[in-house]
Amino acid sequence: MADYFTINSASTSTFGKEQNSLLRLDGPHKVTYQANSSWDCYIDVAQRPIDMDLILPHYRPRHQPINHRLNMFVGTEAGPVKLKVCRNFQRCKFYLEVQGSMSDVTVWLPSDFKGRIQYSGKAKFSSGFVNRVMQNVYFSGDDDADGTDEDCVVVVTNGNIMFRMWDVRTCAPENPQKETLKRMFGCSKKAPETTIDWDFLLED
């Protein structure tokens, strides 16, 4: 059942099919299993900015299948998108799809992320992401499939893309200064080589 700021739909997958003047697009939102929908969280707006904390459950409800991966869709045509995926229970795997059209998209992924990332164009990665997440990520193309036992993120936009890290230990976004110093002074593991063209970000 949809609440006042989340639209859940089993069939809607394109822009503009749902508009709701009461849709809340900022602050925390608890993502819950929707037994009668293909999406556990579905948001699709035209040009409104999105700045949300997607809080994944810290336990599996009794009626949720053991192998179910939480499915989340966020779409907008022009507004900037900022999404923090907040997870305290690693066994809660998720699939996140962001369709941004012309939007700039920033996604904070949990530091215990393990799985696939697919995106359009070029992306930048924060120091925290490189320090804590990159070693557990593989990047793929449109035709590659992912398993339900791993995390998956798909970002499609013509705007800028930034991946950052949400720290599962502190339950907060990464500390840019601290993570940058780790990179500069070699206090973290070397990031594995990738076959894609990505930029390393040093933050002030």
Secondary structure, 3 states (H helix, E strand, C coil): CCCCCCECCCCCCCCCCCCCCCCCCEEEEECCCCCCCCCCEEEECCCCCEEEEEECCCCCCCCCCCCCCEEEEEECCCCCEEEEEECCCCCCCEEEEEEEECCCEEEEEECCCCEEEEECCCEEECHHHHHHCHHHEEECCCCCCCCCCCEEEEEEECCCEEEEEEECCCCEECCHHHHHHHHHCCCCCCCCCCCCCCEECCCC
